[in-house]
C-alpha cells in the first residue's frame, strides 16, 4: 500500500512539473493565444507596399500589402513602412493593442517626388512641446501678419472662443496659450477691420456677403457647413470672403472649416444644388469637391483639409459608439487620404483627440469588427467647448506649428 501511494505521488508530481513547463513556455511565446489582432492596410493596395511590425517579446513580422495578424500578445507594436520606387513613404506609427482588441495601421503612399502634404496632427504638438519650432519663425508669423480664416460652430470655439460678447462667454485654446506665454500673441476677431496688421497670429472668424460686402451677422459669429461649403450659396460666400480680404490688403493665408458634429448626424438633410442629401457618401464627396474648387477659385489662399472632432461618445449619444462613430472614422480617414493625395495641408484634430494627453497611447474601440477612432478620456472636461482646456491648448499648439509652416518654416527642428 505504501509503495502504491509513493508511485501515485511521483506520477502526480510529474504531471504538475509538465503543466508548469507548458505554462512557462506559453508565457514566453509572443503570440501567447491572447487573441489581439493587428490589421495592416497600405494604400493604394496595388503597389504592395512593404512593412515591418515589431512588438513585445522580440516579436517581428515582415510582409507586403494588406495583412491581418491574429493571436498576438497584447502590448505596443511599431509599424515601419518600406520604400516603394516613385512613391513617398508614410511615417511609421506605434499603437498599443489590448487582449481581445484590434488596431489598424493605415499607410498612405503618395505618388511622385514633389513636396508632400503638410500634416498638422499630434506630432505637431510634440514638436511644439519639445521646442522644435525655431523662435525666428514664431516671430515671422507675427511680423508677416499670417491670417487664418476659421469659421465654424461650437467645436471651432475650442480654438477661437466666443470673444465678441460682453461679457466674454468663452475663451479658447489660442488665447489661453497666449496667457501661458505672451510670445504666442493672437488676435481673434469676427471682422477683418478689427484685426491689427501684424504683431500677432491673426484669426478671422467671419464671412462676408457677396451682395454688399458687409460682414454676415450671426450669433457669436458662428457659421454652419451650409454657410461655408455645403451649399452653393455658402461656397460663393467663402470664395468672396477670400477675394474681399485680398482687396482690403490683408489676404487670407489659410482657411479652415471648423467642423462640429456634422459627420455624425445622419438624420439631417441639407440642400445641395437643389437636391436634399444627408450626411452620407454624397455629402463627403461634396466637402472634398468644395475644398478642391476653392483651391482654384481663391488665388493666394490655402484651403486646408480638416478632420471632424471625435468626442460624441462623451455627450450622451451612445450611437456614436456604433454606426455614427464608424461613419465619422471612415469619413475622417477619407479626408486624410484626399489631403495627402493633393499634397495639401491637413489639420487633423481627430488624431490629436484620439491620443492620450502625453501622446503615448490611442483610445481603441471597435464596432461590427471595425476600428472606431474616439477621443481619449484624458481630454474630458467641460471648461472648453465640449472638452477640457487641455485639448483646446493642444490644438492651439498645433495651429501655431501650422502657422510657422505657412510663414516659411520647412519643419527642421530648432537647434539648441
GINOR-V543209 format. One record per residue. N is the residue number from 1. OMEGA is omega in radians with two decimals (* if undefined). Layout:
((N & OMEGA) (N & OMEGA))
//
This chain:
((1 & -3.13) (2 & -3.14) (3 & 3.14) (4 & 3.12) (5 & -3.14) (6 & 3.12) (7 & -3.14) (8 & 3.12) (9 & 3.13) (10 & 3.12) (11 & -3.14) (12 & 3.11) (13 & 3.11) (14 & 3.10) (15 & -3.13) (16 & 3.12) (17 & 3.12) (18 & 3.12) (19 & 3.13) (20 & 3.12) (21 & 3.13) (22 & -3.14) (23 & 3.12) (24 & 3.11) (25 & -3.12) (26 & -3.12) (27 & -3.12) (28 & -3.13) (29 & -3.13) (30 & -3.13) (31 & 2.92) (32 & -3.12) (33 & -3.05) (34 & 3.07) (35 & 2.96) (36 & -3.03) (37 & 3.06) (38 & 3.11) (39 & -3.11) (40 & -3.06) (41 & 3.05) (42 & -3.14) (43 & -0.01) (44 & -3.05) (45 & -3.01) (46 & -3.07) (47 & 3.11) (48 & -3.05) (49 & 3.10) (50 & -3.14) (51 & 3.05) (52 & 3.12) (53 & 3.10) (54 & -3.08) (55 & -3.07) (56 & 3.09) (57 & -3.14) (58 & -3.12) (59 & 3.07) (60 & 3.07) (61 & 3.10) (62 & 3.10) (63 & 3.08) (64 & 3.04) (65 & -3.08) (66 & -3.09) (67 & 2.99) (68 & -3.14) (69 & -3.07) (70 & 3.08) (71 & 3.10) (72 & 3.06) (73 & 3.05) (74 & 3.13) (75 & -3.10) (76 & 3.12) (77 & -3.14) (78 & 3.13) (79 & 3.10) (80 & -3.14) (81 & 3.12) (82 & -3.10) (83 & 3.04) (84 & -3.11) (85 & 3.11) (86 & -3.11) (87 & 3.07) (88 & -3.06) (89 & 3.11) (90 & 3.13) (91 & 3.07) (92 & -3.08) (93 & 3.06) (94 & 3.07) (95 & 3.10) (96 & -3.11) (97 & 3.14) (98 & 3.10) (99 & -3.14) (100 & -3.11) (101 & -3.13) (102 & 3.02) (103 & -3.12) (104 & 3.03) (105 & 3.14) (106 & 3.10) (107 & -3.11) (108 & 3.08) (109 & -3.14) (110 & -3.06) (111 & 3.07) (112 & -3.10) (113 & -3.13) (114 & -3.13) (115 & -3.12) (116 & 3.11) (117 & 3.05) (118 & -3.03) (119 & -3.12) (120 & -3.11) (121 & -3.06) (122 & 3.12) (123 & 3.06) (124 & 3.10) (125 & 3.09) (126 & 3.08) (127 & 3.14) (128 & -3.07) (129 & -3.14) (130 & -3.13) (131 & -3.09) (132 & 3.11) (133 & -3.14) (134 & -3.12) (135 & 3.11) (136 & -3.07) (137 & 2.98) (138 & 3.10) (139 & 3.12) (140 & 3.09) (141 & -3.08) (142 & -3.11) (143 & 3.11) (144 & -3.10) (145 & 3.11) (146 & -3.06) (147 & 3.11) (148 & 3.12) (149 & -3.00) (150 & 3.04) (151 & 3.11) (152 & -3.11) (153 & -2.96) (154 & -3.14) (155 & 3.07) (156 & 3.14) (157 & 3.04) (158 & 3.12) (159 & -2.93) (160 & 3.12) (161 & 3.02) (162 & -2.98) (163 & -3.04) (164 & 3.13) (165 & 3.10) (166 & 0.10) (167 & 3.10) (168 & -3.06) (169 & -3.03) (170 & 3.07) (171 & -3.08) (172 & -3.04) (173 & -3.11) (174 & 3.11) (175 & 3.10) (176 & 3.10) (177 & 3.09) (178 & 3.13) (179 & 3.10) (180 & -3.14) (181 & -3.08) (182 & 3.09) (183 & -3.09) (184 & -3.14) (185 & -3.11) (186 & 3.06) (187 & -3.07) (188 & -3.13) (189 & 3.00) (190 & -3.01) (191 & 3.12) (192 & -3.09) (193 & -3.11) (194 & -3.12) (195 & 3.03) (196 & -3.13) (197 & -3.10) (198 & 3.09) (199 & -3.13) (200 & 2.91) (201 & -3.02) (202 & -3.13) (203 & 3.10) (204 & -3.13) (205 & -2.94) (206 & 3.02) (207 & -3.06) (208 & -3.07) (209 & -3.14) (210 & -3.08) (211 & -3.08) (212 & 3.13) (213 & -3.12) (214 & 3.05) (215 & 3.10) (216 & -3.09) (217 & 3.06) (218 & 3.12) (219 & 3.14) (220 & 3.08) (221 & 3.13) (222 & 3.13) (223 & 3.13) (224 & -3.13) (225 & 3.14) (226 & -3.11) (227 & 3.12) (228 & -3.05) (229 & -2.94) (230 & 3.09) (231 & 3.11) (232 & 3.12) (233 & 3.12) (234 & 3.11) (235 & 3.11) (236 & 3.11) (237 & -3.12) (238 & 3.13) (239 & 3.12) (240 & -3.12) (241 & 3.10) (242 & 3.14) (243 & -3.11) (244 & -3.14) (245 & 3.10) (246 & 3.12) (247 & 3.13) (248 & 3.12) (249 & -3.14) (250 & -3.04) (251 & 3.09) (252 & 3.14) (253 & -3.12) (254 & 3.13) (255 & -3.11) (256 & 3.00) (257 & -3.13) (258 & -3.13) (259 & 2.94) (260 & -3.13) (261 & -3.01) (262 & -3.03) (263 & -3.00) (264 & 3.08) (265 & -2.99) (266 & -3.08) (267 & -3.07) (268 & 3.11) (269 & 3.11) (270 & 3.12) (271 & 3.09) (272 & -3.11) (273 & 3.10) (274 & -3.13) (275 & 3.09) (276 & 3.13) (277 & 3.11) (278 & 3.13) (279 & -3.07) (280 & -3.11) (281 & 3.14) (282 & -3.12) (283 & 3.06) (284 & 3.13) (285 & -3.14) (286 & 3.10) (287 & -3.11) (288 & 3.11) (289 & -3.11) (290 & -3.13) (291 & 3.11) (292 & 3.12) (293 & -3.13) (294 & -3.13) (295 & -3.10) (296 & -3.00) (297 & -3.07) (298 & -3.08) (299 & 3.08) (300 & 3.13) (301 & 3.05) (302 & 3.08) (303 & -2.97) (304 & 2.95) (305 & -3.12) (306 & 3.01) (307 & 3.14) (308 & 3.12) (309 & -3.03) (310 & -3.06) (311 & -3.02) (312 & 3.13) (313 & -3.13) (314 & -3.09) (315 & 3.05) (316 & 3.13) (317 & -3.12) (318 & 3.13) (319 & -3.12) (320 & 3.09) (321 & 3.13) (322 & -3.02) (323 & -3.12) (324 & 3.12) (325 & 3.12) (326 & 3.10) (327 & 3.14) (328 & 3.13) (329 & -3.10) (330 & -3.10) (331 & 3.08) (332 & 3.11) (333 & 3.10) (334 & 3.12) (335 & 3.08) (336 & -3.11) (337 & -3.13) (338 & -3.14) (339 & -3.14) (340 & -3.14) (341 & -3.13) (342 & -3.07) (343 & -3.08) (344 & 3.07) (345 & 3.08) (346 & 3.00) (347 & -2.99) (348 & -3.13) (349 & 3.11) (350 & 3.10) (351 & 3.13) (352 & -3.10) (353 & -3.05) (354 & -3.11) (355 & 3.02) (356 & -3.06) (357 & 3.09) (358 & 3.07) (359 & 3.09) (360 & 3.14) (361 & 3.05) (362 & 2.96) (363 & -3.07) (364 & 3.03) (365 & 3.09) (366 & 3.00) (367 & 3.12) (368 & 3.11) (369 & -3.12) (370 & -3.09) (371 & 2.98) (372 & 3.05) (373 & -3.09) (374 & -3.13) (375 & 3.13) (376 & -3.10) (377 & 3.12) (378 & -3.06) (379 & 3.14) (380 & 3.09) (381 & -3.10) (382 & -3.06) (383 & -3.14) (384 & 2.99) (385 & 3.09) (386 & 3.12) (387 & 3.06) (388 & -3.11) (389 & 3.14) (390 & -3.13) (391 & 3.14) (392 & 3.11) (393 & 3.11) (394 & 3.11) (395 & 3.10) (396 & 3.09) (397 & 3.12) (398 & 3.11) (399 & 3.10) (400 & 3.07) (401 & 3.13) (402 & 3.14) (403 & 3.10) (404 & 3.09) (405 & 3.10) (406 & -3.13) (407 & 3.10) (408 & 3.12) (409 & -3.09) (410 & 3.10) (411 & 3.11) (412 & -3.10) (413 & 3.09) (414 & 3.08) (415 & -3.12) (416 & *))
//
